[in-house]
Amino acid sequence: MLRSLVGSEMCIRDSPRAKPGGTAILIDVGRTMAESDGGWKRWVELVERQIERLVLFDPKHMVAIVLTGSDRTNNEMEYDGVADLHPLEVPSMAMLKKVRGIVPGTGVNRSDLTGGIMTAMGPLMGVEGRKTIMVLTDGLTAPSDDDLETITAHVAPFMESNNMQVTVVGMDLLAYQTEAQKRNTYLLGKLPHEMLSLETKASQLAMPQVRPVGVTTKFRGQMFFGDKSGCGAESRINVWAYALAVEKKFPSATRIIARSSTASETGKKAVMDRNYMYKHPDIGTDEENERFEKEELSKAFSYGREVVPFTEFDEANLKHDPGPKGIVVLAQLSADKIQPHMFQGAPDLLIPEPNDLQASTAMAAVVISMRQNHKVLVVRWVARANSAQKLHVLLPYQLPRDQVANPPPGPERVDCFVCHALPFMEDVRHLQLPRLGCHPTEAQQGVVSQLVDAMALPEDSYRAPTVWNPALHYFHTAVGGKALDPHSAICPPPPILDLMLASKPAITASACEPLKSFKSAFPLDQVVDPKVSAGKRTGFLAGLDDDQVAQHIDAAKKAKIEDGVMTVESLKPTVPSDDLKIKPGNPVADFVEMISRTDADLWDKAVLQLSDMVFKLVKDSVKDMNYAKALVCVTSLRKNSLGYSKPASFNSVLHDVRSEFRGHHQRGEFWEQLVGLGTTLISSKEHPDSFISVGEAETFLKPAVAKKEIVAEVAPIATDDLLDELE
């Protein structure tokens, strides 16, 4: 069954929330309804979708259900065949279950639409908001002349004076109509009405809807220009901030009591009672199971490998004083100096405080000046008292007037700011990427230009107003089915979900030929997994090609999961961290395994063992037999030192290698091969944590300057002079 769907909760318009409305659903259960195309099930599913949509998106909207053409009579005005199925109340699962239990009549009573409409008007009299009577009928039961007189003289004026409207579903005005349907169309046309076919209404209920939420400000305060203590001048603008978009999260499951000796307690929310105990006791087995109360615990922070305990007083004073609440303008920048890809999180909308004409005029003047000069403002924002200060950038923006309640007279758009958070130095990731290809040729660039032109999207495609979250939709579809029948299986996803993020057929068709040209201009090479490369296969895998090996590995993994072998224990490392060491067979693989372990920090141990392995391979090598493996170890250490932000480790090892082998009478060739690869020290240009300058890294591989021998000439001393001195 296709059910209502969920969009993101987002609202910009600052308008008062409308009062809850009410809908009376009048269902024709006459004999002809069950005999219509598609049968009775189509009508029941339509009512279910309508109620489900109200449950999800408008839970305060009141609903009543009235039947006409029923075999029984149950209404205050005693119209034959009219029955009140459910009183006016908020939509619920109980109401949906009643709808599922409706059975069509056998023809004992005629379908009296006039009596049903008059019965449905009664419950709506107490509703303050929008009032609607939704009539589901095929219109095959002809009304009487008295019905037409009653509708014209009494019902229509009453509905107009009480702001009621009728929505008729099931009679298609464009299709062929019987005489009875024509009379019903004329009858209902006297009322404030809307006529829809069954297919049109079903399509409307399948489309996304946003649940109305109250508009909540994220910030209310002042924006400061200048500094009274610094320059002696300071200006302020009263501003409000709203979140432009808030990601709709999945509802979290609540733990309940599935069974209880007291029947009334089953299904109640369970409360977690947490215990604290030693994680790694080392004071004796008697203390292992001792529990501690939360009040007995204290907090500590890690400082390197040290654990520093903090009292509550220390922790309270640990926070940096952010200063007073507010938005402080720091400077203006050229708009092209701000990189949009560095924005953090969803944007906020910064507007002048409503009804503050001075604030509106001042902000409009600032925004217009920023836009005309292509500038942006960098600000320090403290959103709440004692909250951390953040760095933001304000971009000039013009808000459409239709998103403002009671906009003042003036231009078509309202001037304001869009605010984006900027990262601090600690937030920026310094990526060390490998070489990324080369520049395309003119012919290749022309092919891509044709492809891009062919994939032009319609203006509103794949944008927030028309795209909903398929995962959320399916989640509520599954939960809705379980709510109606707890023992039912999870229903399959509605077909419309696959269409939401699918390729547009028109775009795919127009891009067919350019795609063929693109494929021939950029042939993609198959990337072979090094783990299953031909050079490393043993046993029966040696005779298989790459695709067959990959299929065999996937099948083995799948079989392992299906057999139930893939448990938490099986996923744990089989070799303890203390037993890992680098062996001569595949030292690089052993090194990677050691530094990749998450249960222990083995970096220093792995680097020491890998450097020892390099020295051992070179010194024990028969001529240059082991040099290639030693070079791979050095380059792997350099690569991983960059990836793990440990440049000092590699630089220290490379210094030792140079001291040992540069100019060596037997092993100097190894150093020459290392120089030929250009493997030098990691400089501060490659990684900010390195203390090696670019110049030092460049000169590191240069040959050593030979030291000149300085021979001092000593004048001979006459023997007679020495004898004279002795005398």
Secondary structure, DSSP 4 states (H G I P E B T S, - for coil): ---------------PPPPP-EEEEEEE--HHHHTSTT-HHHHHHHHHHHHHHHHHH-TT-EEEEEEES-SS-B-TT--TTEEEEEEEE---HHHHHHHHT-----SSS---HHHHHHHHHHHHTT--S-EEEEEE----SPPPHHHHHHIIIIIHHHHHHTTEEEEEES--TTS---HHHHHHHHHHTTSSEEEE-HHHHHHHHHS--PPP----EEEEEEEEEEETTTTSEEEEEEEEEEES--PPPPPPPPPB-S--SSGGGTTPBP-----B--SS--S-GGGTT--B-GGG--EEEEETTEEEEE-HHHHHTTS----SSEEEEEEEEEGGGS-GGG-EEEEEEEEEPTT-HHHHHHHHHHHHHHHHTTEEEEEEEE-STTPPPEEEEEEEEEEEGGGSSSPPSSSSEEEEEEEEE---GGG-----------PPPHHHHHHHHHHHHHTPPPTTTTSGGG---HHHHHHHHHHHHHHH-TTSPPPPPPHHHHHHTSPPHHHHHHTHHHHHHHHHHSPPPPPPPGGG-GGG--GGGGGS-HHHHHHHHHHHHHHHHHTT---HHHHS-SS-GGG----SSSHHHHHHHHHH-SSS--HHHHHHHHHHHHHHHHHT-STTTTHHHHHHHHHHHHHHHHHTT-HHHHHHHHHHHHHHHTT-TTTHHHHHHHHHTT--PPPTTT-TT----HHHHHHTTSPPPPPPP-PPP-PPPPHHHHHHHH-
